[in-house]
C-alpha cells in the first residue's frame, strides 16, 4: 500500500456509536503516531459533534455520504483503514465495501447481518484478494469476544495438550447493558429481505452460511432452555448466537480448519440451577422472541452512567477428543452494545493499520480471529478493558 494520509477514518462519526468511537480514539490516540480522522455527511455536524464530545479541534474531518459513491471512493483512497458504523449495512454498507476492495483499503464494521455478509463473501472476496483489502466484519460485541474467545481457548488447548477442542460451548455468565437499536434495525431489514428472497431464511438457519465450500457436522440448535448438569446451571437461548456461531465457523475455515473439520460450537446464556434457573431461562427465551423490551432506535442509546455500569462475562468450555477439558473466559468492563463495542472496533482498526503485516495476512473478507488473532487480544487487554483468562487447563 502506498503511503496514505490517515491510518484510520471513522465513518459515521456523527451517529450514536460513531461518536463514542471518536471519543475513545481522541482519549487513547490523540498525540500518538496514529493518524485518524472523523467522517460523516456534513462538515457542520462533524464540527458540532467534535465540540460536544470534547474532541481535539485539530482532528481532521472528511465529508462522505453513502448516497455518493464517489465520496466513499475518495475517502477510501485517503486511509489505511475505514472504520464504519453506518448501518444497517445491507442498506448502507455495500458501496463502502466496494470502494475499499477497489482501493486496497482495509475496513472494519459492526455487522451482525449474516445475509449481507454472505453477499460480501460472494461479491467481494476475489476483488479484496486482488487489491489486498482486508474487510473484517463483526468487530463489536458481535463477534469479537466470542470469535476471539474460541480462538484463545484453542490456542491454550494446543499449547497445553497438543490438540484443539473438537467441542466448545460459549456460555454467557453475566451481562448488563441495553439492547442495541442498530441490531434491532438490522434484524428488521433482514426480515424484510427474507420476505422478498426466501433463501435468506435458509442462510440464517445454516451455521455454515459464511463458509462456502465447507460444511461441518450437525451443530446444536440452542433454541430451547436446557439443564447442563456438568455446569450446574440451566442455559437459555442466546440472542446473538446465530451471528456469532457463523463467524466462528468462518474463522475455522479461514484458519485452514485449525479447530478441526468436526468442530462443534454453540452459545447459550447461563441462568442458574433449580426451578429458578429454569424459569429465568424460559423468560430469556420469551424476551429474545420480542427482540428485547423497547430497544432504542438507531441513533439512540444508553446514558453514560448506564454504559459505565455495564459489563459482560463469557465462559468457553472446551473438550478435546482425548477427553481433556479447557475452560477460558472473556470479560468486558462496559455495557456490551455501546461502551465496550466502541472500544473494540477502534482497537481493531488500529490493529489492522499498525500491527498486521500484509505479507502475513492478505486481502479478503475476514472475521476478527484469522485477521488479527493474538495481536488484537493484546490490544484489547492493554487498552479496551477486556480480560482473557484461562480458568482450567
Phi, psi and omega per residue, in radians:
X1 nan 2.290 3.061
X2 -1.176 2.852 -3.113
X3 -1.048 2.286 -3.130
X4 -1.907 2.710 -3.132
X5 -1.134 -0.650 -3.092
X6 -2.209 2.719 2.942
X7 -1.449 -0.767 -3.068
X8 -2.440 2.315 2.927
X9 -2.011 2.232 3.119
X10 -1.610 1.801 -3.127
X11 -1.587 2.117 -3.025
X12 1.829 0.409 -3.042
X13 -1.128 -0.295 -3.140
X14 -1.627 -0.084 3.071
X15 -1.428 3.017 -3.052
X16 -1.039 -0.939 -3.108
X17 -1.256 -0.671 3.124
X18 -1.028 -0.644 3.090
X19 -1.084 -0.738 -3.136
X20 -1.152 -0.657 3.087
X21 -1.107 -0.801 3.139
X22 -1.109 -0.695 3.103
X23 -1.070 -0.750 3.124
X24 -1.142 -0.791 -3.138
X25 -1.067 -0.670 3.125
X26 -1.127 -0.746 -3.133
X27 -1.237 -0.663 -3.011
X28 -1.557 -0.602 -2.946
X29 -2.208 -0.007 3.057
X30 -1.112 2.243 -3.114
X31 1.533 -0.009 3.120
X32 -1.656 -2.968 3.107
X33 -1.518 0.105 3.075
X34 -1.521 2.035 3.128
X35 -1.637 1.994 -3.076
X36 -2.331 2.795 -3.107
X37 -2.499 2.797 3.050
X38 -1.750 2.530 3.101
X39 -2.408 2.543 3.111
X40 -2.996 -3.046 -3.008
X41 -1.336 -0.389 -2.989
X42 -2.395 2.224 3.088
X43 -1.118 -0.651 3.121
X44 -1.063 -0.776 3.137
X45 -1.189 -0.683 3.112
X46 -1.049 -0.778 3.135
X47 -1.142 -0.683 -3.138
X48 -1.141 -0.749 3.139
X49 -1.148 -0.710 3.118
X50 -1.044 -0.747 3.103
X51 -1.132 -0.781 -3.096
X52 -1.098 -0.674 -3.060
X53 -1.606 0.062 3.119
X54 1.211 0.542 -3.110
X55 -1.511 2.389 -3.069
X56 -0.889 2.396 -3.055
X57 -1.169 -0.348 -3.114
X58 -1.554 0.056 3.064
X59 -1.240 2.153 -3.079
X60 -1.111 2.663 3.111
X61 -2.129 2.454 -3.120
X62 -2.236 2.272 3.102
X63 -1.615 2.157 3.112
X64 -2.622 2.571 -3.016
X65 -2.451 2.359 3.140
X66 -1.097 -0.355 3.093
X67 -1.434 -0.084 -3.083
X68 -2.212 1.530 -3.090
X69 -0.977 -0.547 3.131
X70 -1.116 -0.633 3.126
X71 -1.211 -0.583 3.091
X72 -1.202 -0.720 3.118
X73 -1.103 -0.722 3.120
X74 -1.115 -0.752 3.126
X75 -1.104 -0.798 -3.120
X76 -1.054 -0.612 -3.110
X77 -1.251 -0.262 -3.050
X78 -1.660 -0.168 -2.986
X79 -2.354 2.763 3.028
X80 -1.310 -0.665 -3.076
X81 -2.371 2.303 2.910
X82 -1.718 2.167 3.033
X83 -1.789 1.934 -3.079
X84 -1.972 2.219 3.042
X85 -1.913 0.238 -3.046
X86 -1.534 1.743 -3.135
X87 -2.268 -3.130 -0.074
X88 -0.983 2.436 -3.016
X89 -1.232 -0.480 3.093
X90 -1.179 -0.312 3.050
X91 -1.657 -0.662 -2.957
X92 -2.171 0.023 -3.001
X93 -1.770 -0.343 -2.990
X94 -1.122 -0.802 -3.141
X95 -1.134 -0.522 3.105
X96 -1.209 -0.758 3.085
X97 -1.098 -0.738 3.134
X98 -1.053 -0.748 -3.137
X99 -1.124 -0.730 3.134
X100 -1.191 -0.734 3.120
X101 -1.088 -0.656 3.122
X102 -1.213 -0.697 -3.037
X103 -1.535 -0.097 -3.057
X104 1.240 0.500 -3.085
X105 -1.750 2.349 3.078
X106 -1.236 2.715 -3.118
X107 -2.566 2.385 3.021
X108 -2.174 2.520 3.139
X109 -2.445 -3.111 3.131
X110 -1.956 0.487 -2.963
X111 -1.143 2.287 2.971
X112 -2.188 0.652 -3.044
X113 -2.060 1.542 -3.020
X114 -1.022 -0.608 -3.122
X115 -1.139 -0.735 3.100
X116 -1.199 -0.657 3.087
X117 -1.099 -0.663 3.027
X118 -1.000 -0.734 3.112
X119 -1.085 -0.776 -3.068
X120 -1.182 -0.638 3.076
X121 -1.084 -0.762 -3.128
X122 -1.184 -0.733 -2.944
X123 -1.643 -0.427 -2.985
X124 -2.192 -0.054 -3.121
X125 -0.999 -0.871 -3.088
X126 -1.154 -0.724 3.133
X127 -1.117 -0.706 3.122
X128 -1.174 -0.704 3.084
X129 -1.041 -0.731 -3.092
X130 -1.188 -0.681 -3.078
X131 -1.553 -0.330 -3.082
X132 1.588 0.100 3.138
X133 -1.241 2.257 3.025
X134 -1.748 1.840 3.135
X135 -1.684 1.948 -3.043
X136 -1.985 1.912 3.126
X137 -1.419 2.831 2.899
X138 1.063 0.940 -3.098
X139 -1.751 0.511 3.029
X140 -2.079 -2.630 3.116
X141 -1.019 -0.651 2.831
X142 -1.803 1.876 0.341
X143 -2.420 0.371 -2.990
X144 -1.033 -0.895 -3.100
X145 -1.059 -0.555 -3.076
X146 -1.463 -0.848 3.137
X147 -1.098 -0.808 3.115
X148 -1.308 -0.499 3.074
X149 -1.113 -0.748 3.079
X150 -1.142 -0.793 3.133
X151 -1.014 -0.815 -3.131
X152 -1.077 -0.756 3.127
X153 -1.086 -0.721 3.131
X154 -1.178 -0.690 3.099
X155 -1.063 -0.784 -3.122
X156 -1.173 -0.636 3.093
X157 -1.126 -0.738 3.110
X158 -1.091 -0.775 -3.103
X159 -1.111 -0.715 -3.052
X160 -1.506 -0.727 -2.955
X161 -2.015 -0.099 3.133
X162 1.256 0.299 3.106
X163 -2.679 2.689 3.091
X164 -1.537 3.003 3.117
X165 -1.522 2.209 3.096
X166 -1.397 -0.251 3.141
X167 -2.457 2.206 3.039
X168 -2.296 2.371 3.029
X169 -1.937 2.100 3.008
X170 -1.548 2.129 -3.079
X171 -2.250 2.033 3.113
X172 -1.314 2.019 -3.107
X173 -1.553 -0.665 -3.123
X174 -2.549 2.541 3.072
X175 -2.843 2.305 3.049
X176 -2.421 2.165 3.140
X177 2.942 2.714 -3.131
X178 -1.356 2.596 3.085
X179 -1.132 2.460 -3.085
X180 -1.380 2.207 3.057
X181 -1.122 -0.576 3.099
X182 -1.125 -0.685 3.106
X183 -1.137 -0.736 3.122
X184 -1.104 -0.732 3.125
X185 -1.127 -0.683 3.120
X186 -1.126 -0.725 3.113
X187 -1.064 -0.765 -3.118
X188 -1.125 -0.706 3.113
X189 -1.149 -0.655 3.105
X190 -1.120 -0.704 3.126
X191 -1.171 -0.631 3.067
X192 -1.079 -0.770 -3.138
X193 -1.130 -0.705 -3.134
X194 -1.084 -0.552 3.106
X195 -1.135 -0.513 3.140
X196 -1.667 -0.406 -3.011
X197 -2.340 1.494 -2.982
X198 -0.977 -0.499 -3.116
X199 -1.136 -0.302 3.089
X200 -1.039 -0.662 3.113
X201 -1.075 -0.650 3.092
X202 -1.145 -0.695 3.110
X203 -1.092 -0.706 -3.114
X204 -1.168 -0.572 -3.117
X205 -1.408 -0.482 -3.011
X206 -1.435 2.041 3.139
X207 -1.165 -0.231 -3.119
X208 -1.922 0.455 3.111
X209 -1.009 -0.588 -3.059
X210 -1.720 0.247 3.116
X211 -2.171 1.160 -3.110
X212 -0.993 2.290 -3.132
X213 1.603 -0.118 3.118
X214 -2.362 2.342 3.044
X215 -2.422 2.078 -3.114
X216 -1.508 -2.857 -3.106
X217 -1.231 2.920 3.087
X218 -1.030 2.377 -3.076
X219 -1.860 2.644 3.047
X220 -1.064 2.475 -3.080
X221 -1.460 -0.622 3.118
X222 1.125 0.522 -3.053
X223 -1.575 -0.263 -3.093
X224 -2.303 2.696 3.078
X225 -1.051 2.510 3.076
X226 -2.386 2.688 3.016
X227 -1.699 2.149 -3.137
X228 -1.870 1.716 -3.028
X229 -1.033 -0.699 -3.091
X230 -1.221 -0.330 3.087
X231 -1.754 -0.157 3.123
X232 1.149 0.583 -3.047
X233 -2.723 2.630 2.887
X234 -1.299 2.637 3.084
X235 -2.201 2.382 3.136
X236 -1.883 2.742 3.045
X237 -1.009 2.419 3.135
X238 -1.820 2.202 -2.930
X239 -1.133 -0.469 -3.123
X240 -1.596 0.025 -3.047
X241 -1.064 -0.643 -3.069
X242 -1.142 -0.424 3.094
X243 -1.520 -0.896 -3.036
X244 -1.091 -0.720 -3.102
X245 -1.097 -0.676 3.108
X246 -1.111 -0.712 3.120
X247 -1.157 -0.696 3.127
X248 -1.099 -0.728 3.123
X249 -1.196 -0.598 3.058
X250 -1.162 -0.675 3.082
X251 -1.025 -0.789 3.124
X252 -1.019 -0.762 3.137
X253 -1.127 -0.779 -3.113
X254 -1.211 -0.423 3.076
X255 -1.522 0.264 3.088
X256 1.290 0.485 -3.123
X257 1.278 0.541 -3.088
X258 -1.008 -0.574 -3.124
X259 -1.455 -0.142 -3.129
X260 1.829 2.583 3.127
X261 -1.278 -0.251 3.123
X262 -1.823 0.339 -3.060
X263 -1.155 2.336 -3.140
X264 -2.136 2.303 -3.093
X265 -2.534 2.417 3.008
X266 -2.585 2.919 -3.125
X267 -2.322 2.420 3.047
X268 -2.598 3.065 -3.130
X269 -2.021 2.195 3.117
X270 -1.286 2.336 -3.118
X271 -2.143 0.058 3.065
X272 1.786 2.991 -3.077
X273 -1.504 3.012 2.961
X274 1.192 -2.926 -3.106
X275 -1.112 -0.611 3.126
X276 -1.098 -0.761 3.117
X277 -1.129 -0.660 3.129
X278 -1.149 -0.783 -3.139
X279 -1.132 -0.679 3.114
X280 -1.139 -0.690 3.123
X281 -1.083 -0.715 3.110
X282 -1.163 -0.615 3.098
X283 -1.160 -0.692 3.090
X284 -1.078 -0.729 3.141
X285 -1.075 -0.719 3.116
X286 -1.159 -0.699 3.124
X287 -1.140 -0.683 3.095
X288 -1.017 -0.704 -3.093
X289 -1.103 -0.466 -3.141
X290 -1.703 0.145 -3.117
X291 0.975 0.726 3.126
X292 1.505 3.050 -3.127
X293 -1.788 1.929 3.133
X294 0.827 1.095 3.135
X295 -1.091 2.623 3.112
X296 -1.122 2.692 3.053
X297 -1.309 2.766 3.043
X298 -0.942 2.347 -3.087
X299 1.675 -0.223 3.076
X300 -1.869 2.908 3.115
X301 -3.097 -3.092 -3.083
X302 -1.229 2.832 3.059
X303 -1.239 2.925 3.115
X304 -1.056 -0.702 3.130
X305 -1.088 -0.731 3.118
X306 -1.136 -0.680 3.111
X307 -1.140 -0.736 -3.103
X308 -1.171 -0.566 -3.090
X309 -1.517 -0.058 -3.142
X310 -1.383 2.920 -3.140
X311 -2.977 2.963 2.984
X312 -2.744 2.726 -3.123
X313 -2.597 2.050 -3.079
X314 -2.099 2.285 3.121
X315 -1.820 2.466 3.095
X316 -2.092 1.981 -3.097
X317 -1.802 1.913 -3.077
X318 -1.939 2.478 3.092
X319 -2.238 2.266 3.110
X320 -1.547 2.925 3.126
X321 -1.111 -0.503 -3.124
X322 -1.473 0.015 3.059
X323 1.689 0.144 3.082
X324 -1.402 2.451 3.101
X325 -1.931 2.307 3.102
X326 -2.161 2.237 3.102
X327 -2.142 2.186 3.069
X328 -2.237 2.976 3.127
X329 -2.571 2.720 3.052
X330 -2.274 2.227 3.134
X331 -2.235 2.616 3.098
X332 -2.235 2.637 -2.973
X333 -1.741 0.116 3.109
X334 -2.352 3.033 3.105
X335 -1.068 2.467 -2.968
X336 -1.148 -0.732 -2.973
X337 -1.320 -0.341 -3.055
X338 -2.292 -1.112 -3.056
X339 -1.056 -0.864 -3.135
X340 -1.330 -0.694 -3.137
X341 -1.014 -0.743 -3.110
X342 -1.109 -0.589 3.105
X343 -1.309 -0.698 -3.110
X344 -1.105 -0.805 -3.090
X345 -1.214 -0.584 3.088
X346 -1.101 -0.801 -3.141
X347 -1.181 -0.573 3.080
X348 -1.109 -0.744 3.126
X349 -1.107 -0.794 -3.140
X350 -1.159 -0.651 3.118
X351 -1.056 -0.810 3.108
X352 -1.080 -0.742 -3.079
X353 -1.218 -0.598 -2.960
X354 -1.920 -0.505 -2.914
X355 -1.941 -0.448 -2.944
X356 -1.772 1.873 -3.101
X357 -1.219 2.356 -3.130
X358 -1.192 -0.373 3.068
X359 -1.259 -0.370 3.130
X360 -1.693 -0.658 3.131
X361 -2.190 1.843 -3.111
X362 -1.457 -3.003 -3.085
X363 -1.250 2.708 3.105
X364 2.716 3.138 3.088
X365 -1.698 2.019 -2.949
X366 -2.051 2.901 2.825
X367 -1.899 2.912 -3.018
X368 -1.047 -0.744 -3.015
X369 -1.081 -0.919 -3.137
X370 -1.226 -0.412 3.137
X371 -1.364 -0.692 -2.973
X372 -2.299 -0.451 3.008
X373 0.809 -2.267 -3.047
X374 -1.143 -0.476 3.103
X375 -1.061 -0.735 3.120
X376 -1.264 -0.680 3.083
X377 -0.985 -0.767 3.136
X378 -1.088 -0.741 3.125
X379 -1.153 -0.728 -3.121
X380 -1.125 -0.679 3.109
X381 -1.227 -0.665 -3.094
X382 -1.270 -0.668 -2.931
X383 -2.084 -0.510 -2.858
X384 -1.896 0.156 3.053
X385 1.368 0.258 3.065
X386 -1.661 2.598 3.111
X387 -2.256 2.184 3.049
X388 -1.885 2.157 -3.053
X389 -2.288 2.567 2.928
X390 -1.659 2.150 -3.129
X391 -1.816 -0.431 3.099
X392 -2.744 2.315 3.057
X393 -2.218 nan nan
